[in-house]
Amino acid sequence: MTLRSTVHDLGAGFPAPEDPAVTAALGAFLRRRDPAPRLLGFGEPMHGEDVFLRLRNDMFQYLVEHEGYRSLALESSCLKGLLVDSFVRGGADHTLDHVMEHGFSHGFGESRANRDLVRWMAEYNRRRGPEDHLRFFGFDAPIEMTSADSPGQALIFVDTHLRSHLDEQDLPCAPDRISALIGGDDRWSNPAVAMDPTRSVGATPEAVELRLIADDLMTLLASQAPRLVATGTRDELWEAELHGRVATRLLGYHAGMAENSPRRIARLLGIRDTLMADNLSALVQREADRGPTFVFAHNGHLLKGETHWDLAGLHLRWWCAGAHLGVRFGDAYTVIGSAVGEAPGHGIGQPPPGTLEHGLFAVGESCLVPAATVARSIGDAEKRADPSGNSTYFPLDPAGLGELDAVLFVRRIDDADG
């Protein structure tokens, strides 16, 4: 049986990304999953292409209306995302412009598709009670390409929360100790550290003491959880735990930035992905009584295996968030990776013969196909290596199809689509 006939038999094809047949194919795929996912991931092959974001929007709307999903997590700062969540639930006294500017990291607030998503979620919630509200979450670390945030904001948040519920003698330090150890936030977020580890503050005595304080604060949050919920709310505890995770991982990240070793970059990438996985795990637990969660990010974060990246002569490898989630949730974590045939606007031509994308291109239309089916059909295909004008574009590796549950293939992206 050819891949083309399999796509036809499964009802997995669609003529264009905006066609309703996309969500029909998604529904058909989910009906074949047993057990049904608690966490459904959808990966994009590159950043900066709104076609994949609009696909995500359509898929999320379908999942909400037909599959009982009530939460969405995006590859954006988990702390900034709190503003977006408050806005879509009617609790933030801000304009949509303000939320898009301050509620996203990596410049993702500039995307029209992200703006449409936030507006739709807010409109949906406006017509429903709080128990049925859609929730928005960022799950990424507050880290950019060349810098990471200071841990000060997150540490002070946890410390303040605990001080409002516990006795002074229960806390690990005096009220102003954290601020004194942090100093200026700018020295933590200095982009020059990316190229010069000696300029990092991550290994200073102050940073070492802050790591001990962060550990003590997290221990208090865990050991005093019943009291904190009894005198506050579960949402307040969850938010304090989020800030505690961020503070702990940021301090580890800054310590890694102070290292001068060949493993430095891979270690930093691994820390970031581990925090992503921790945030998503906490989110699944939080949403367990309300429904599954839909997560959207770059393919490289959601695959269930090891991520590889050739950068400046280095071959980097680390366990991505999806690998951790696969261990933690098993089949309850399902991931759909995406691939593109040609996208002239990104300098991507038609796929070379012998590649995974060439086999999918021959189907004649876009499609959403089980990854195992693709693997059987393409045989010993090669990884695509033709040039691209988008530095964030990574083609799927045929050898890694076992790390996916399905592939969503977009045959062509015209310049006007992006």
Buried (B, 14 or more C-beta within 10 A) or exposed (E): EEBBEBBBEBBBBBEBBEBEBBBBBBBEBBEEBEEBBBBBBBBBBBBBBBBBBBBBBBBBBBBBEEBEBBBBBBBBBBBBBBBBBBBBBEEBEBEEEBBBEEBBBBEBBEBEBBBBBBBBBBEBBEEEEEEEBBBBBBBBBBBBEEBBBBBBBBBBBBBEBBEEBBEEEEBBBEEEBBEEBBBEEEBBBBEEBBEEBEBBBBBBEBBEBBBEBBBBBBEBBEEBBEEBBEEBEEEBBBBBBBBBBBBBBBBBBBBBBBBEEEBBBBBBBBBBBBBBBBBBBBBBEBBEEBBBBBBBBBBBBBBBBEBBBEEEEEEBBBBBBBBBBBEBBEEBBBBBBBBBBBBBBBEBEBBEEBBBBBBBBBBEBBBBBBBEBBBEBBEEBBBBEEEBEBEBBBBBBBBBBEBBBBBBBBBBBEEEBB
